[in-house]
C-alpha cells in the first residue's frame, strides 16, 4: 500500500473548502485511487497549512497513474493557480 499525503497553503484560505470538494470527487473516477481523506485547518496559526489530503493506492504504479489521470490533472491545474506553498510525503506501508 502507498500513502500520498499533501499539505497546501493557498493565497486565499477560502479556496480550501472548494478544493476539498474537488479532490473528494476524484474517488470513483480515478480507478487506482482506493480512498482519500481531506481536512481543512481550523486553527489558522501562522504555521498552519489550509488543507491536508491523504490518499491511498495499492502500489507506486497506482500513485503514478493517479498523478497522470486527466481528472486529477484538471484539479491539479486549478490548485497550482491558487497555491502559495505545499509539502508532500509519499510512503509505503
Short mmCIF file of the C-alpha atoms (twelve columns), coordinates in Angstrom:
data_MODEL
# 
_entry.id   MODEL 
# 
loop_
_atom_site.group_PDB 
_atom_site.id 
_atom_site.type_symbol 
_atom_site.label_atom_id 
_atom_site.label_alt_id 
_atom_site.label_comp_id 
_atom_site.label_asym_id 
_atom_site.label_seq_id 
_atom_site.Cartn_x 
_atom_site.Cartn_y 
_atom_site.Cartn_z 
_atom_site.pdbx_PDB_model_num 
ATOM 1  C CA . UNK A 1  0.000   0.000  0.000   1 
ATOM 2  C CA . UNK A 2  1.161   3.555  -0.763  1 
ATOM 3  C CA . UNK A 3  0.021   6.714  1.001   1 
ATOM 4  C CA . UNK A 4  0.223   10.158 -0.584  1 
ATOM 5  C CA . UNK A 5  -0.035  12.982 1.964   1 
ATOM 6  C CA . UNK A 6  -0.030  16.625 0.864   1 
ATOM 7  C CA . UNK A 7  -0.468  19.904 2.745   1 
ATOM 8  C CA . UNK A 8  -1.468  23.043 0.828   1 
ATOM 9  C CA . UNK A 9  -1.370  26.713 1.720   1 
ATOM 10 C CA . UNK A 10 -3.370  28.926 -0.637  1 
ATOM 11 C CA . UNK A 11 -3.085  32.627 -1.333  1 
ATOM 12 C CA . UNK A 12 -6.715  32.801 -0.125  1 
ATOM 13 C CA . UNK A 13 -7.733  30.304 2.567   1 
ATOM 14 C CA . UNK A 14 -11.296 30.342 1.218   1 
ATOM 15 C CA . UNK A 15 -10.069 28.076 -1.603  1 
ATOM 16 C CA . UNK A 16 -9.614  25.174 0.838   1 
ATOM 17 C CA . UNK A 17 -13.285 24.148 1.047   1 
ATOM 18 C CA . UNK A 18 -13.748 24.257 -2.734  1 
ATOM 19 C CA . UNK A 19 -10.590 22.250 -3.372  1 
ATOM 20 C CA . UNK A 20 -11.554 19.710 -0.707  1 
ATOM 21 C CA . UNK A 21 -14.757 19.022 -2.666  1 
ATOM 22 C CA . UNK A 22 -12.862 18.861 -5.978  1 
ATOM 23 C CA . UNK A 23 -10.393 16.332 -4.569  1 
ATOM 24 C CA . UNK A 24 -13.130 14.231 -2.972  1 
ATOM 25 C CA . UNK A 25 -14.869 13.988 -6.340  1 
ATOM 26 C CA . UNK A 26 -11.872 12.056 -7.704  1 
ATOM 27 C CA . UNK A 27 -12.823 8.974  -5.648  1 
ATOM 28 C CA . UNK A 28 -14.581 6.584  -8.015  1 
ATOM 29 C CA . UNK A 29 -13.288 8.485  -11.060 1 
ATOM 30 C CA . UNK A 30 -9.592  7.608  -10.820 1 
ATOM 31 C CA . UNK A 31 -9.534  3.782  -10.772 1 
ATOM 32 C CA . UNK A 32 -6.281  3.431  -8.811  1 
ATOM 33 C CA . UNK A 33 -7.376  5.795  -6.014  1 
ATOM 34 C CA . UNK A 34 -8.553  3.490  -3.205  1 
ATOM 35 C CA . UNK A 35 -9.533  6.221  -0.745  1 
ATOM 36 C CA . UNK A 36 -8.962  9.871  0.007   1 
ATOM 37 C CA . UNK A 37 -9.462  11.948 3.106   1 
ATOM 38 C CA . UNK A 38 -9.178  15.726 3.162   1 
ATOM 39 C CA . UNK A 39 -9.253  18.144 6.052   1 
ATOM 40 C CA . UNK A 40 -9.449  21.927 6.264   1 
ATOM 41 C CA . UNK A 41 -7.462  23.630 9.026   1 
ATOM 42 C CA . UNK A 42 -9.486  25.406 11.709  1 
ATOM 43 C CA . UNK A 43 -6.682  26.732 13.914  1 
ATOM 44 C CA . UNK A 44 -5.329  29.216 11.358  1 
ATOM 45 C CA . UNK A 45 -1.987  29.654 13.131  1 
ATOM 46 C CA . UNK A 46 0.926   31.277 11.262  1 
ATOM 47 C CA . UNK A 47 2.491   27.864 10.601  1 
ATOM 48 C CA . UNK A 48 -0.763  26.171 9.546   1 
ATOM 49 C CA . UNK A 49 -1.454  24.848 6.084   1 
ATOM 50 C CA . UNK A 50 -5.005  25.319 4.850   1 
ATOM 51 C CA . UNK A 51 -5.741  21.787 3.609   1 
ATOM 52 C CA . UNK A 52 -4.351  18.293 4.039   1 
ATOM 53 C CA . UNK A 53 -5.117  15.323 1.839   1 
ATOM 54 C CA . UNK A 54 -4.268  11.693 2.422   1 
ATOM 55 C CA . UNK A 55 -4.775  9.302  -0.488  1 
ATOM 56 C CA . UNK A 56 -4.277  5.523  -0.575  1 
ATOM 57 C CA . UNK A 57 -3.130  3.414  -3.544  1 
ATOM 58 C CA . UNK A 58 -2.263  -0.257 -3.942  1 
ATOM 59 C CA . UNK A 59 1.256   0.492  -5.175  1 
ATOM 60 C CA . UNK A 60 3.598   3.084  -6.660  1 
ATOM 61 C CA . UNK A 61 2.213   2.478  -10.130 1 
ATOM 62 C CA . UNK A 62 -1.258  3.335  -8.849  1 
ATOM 63 C CA . UNK A 63 0.009   6.647  -7.492  1 
ATOM 64 C CA . UNK A 64 1.712   7.400  -10.806 1 
ATOM 65 C CA . UNK A 65 -1.496  6.602  -12.712 1 
ATOM 66 C CA . UNK A 66 -3.401  8.974  -10.393 1 
ATOM 67 C CA . UNK A 67 -0.860  11.738 -10.963 1 
ATOM 68 C CA . UNK A 68 -1.372  11.467 -14.731 1 
ATOM 69 C CA . UNK A 69 -5.140  10.823 -14.806 1 
ATOM 70 C CA . UNK A 70 -6.940  13.630 -16.715 1 
ATOM 71 C CA . UNK A 71 -9.410  14.274 -13.867 1 
ATOM 72 C CA . UNK A 72 -6.565  14.731 -11.375 1 
ATOM 73 C CA . UNK A 73 -4.544  16.852 -13.805 1 
ATOM 74 C CA . UNK A 74 -7.526  19.217 -14.138 1 
ATOM 75 C CA . UNK A 75 -7.806  19.604 -10.346 1 
ATOM 76 C CA . UNK A 76 -4.034  19.985 -10.023 1 
ATOM 77 C CA . UNK A 77 -4.008  22.800 -12.603 1 
ATOM 78 C CA . UNK A 78 -6.627  24.686 -10.590 1 
ATOM 79 C CA . UNK A 79 -4.701  24.121 -7.366  1 
ATOM 80 C CA . UNK A 80 -1.429  25.375 -8.843  1 
ATOM 81 C CA . UNK A 81 -3.177  28.579 -9.945  1 
ATOM 82 C CA . UNK A 82 -4.163  29.434 -6.342  1 
ATOM 83 C CA . UNK A 83 -1.368  27.714 -4.394  1 
ATOM 84 C CA . UNK A 84 1.076   29.591 -2.191  1 
ATOM 85 C CA . UNK A 85 3.077   26.564 -0.989  1 
ATOM 86 C CA . UNK A 86 2.836   22.835 -0.388  1 
ATOM 87 C CA . UNK A 87 4.644   19.894 1.170   1 
ATOM 88 C CA . UNK A 88 4.227   16.239 0.272   1 
ATOM 89 C CA . UNK A 89 5.200   12.818 1.602   1 
ATOM 90 C CA . UNK A 90 4.697   9.565  -0.322  1 
ATOM 91 C CA . UNK A 91 5.432   6.350  1.547   1 
ATOM 92 C CA . UNK A 92 4.822   2.624  1.511   1 
ATOM 93 C CA . UNK A 93 3.052   0.984  4.414   1 
# 
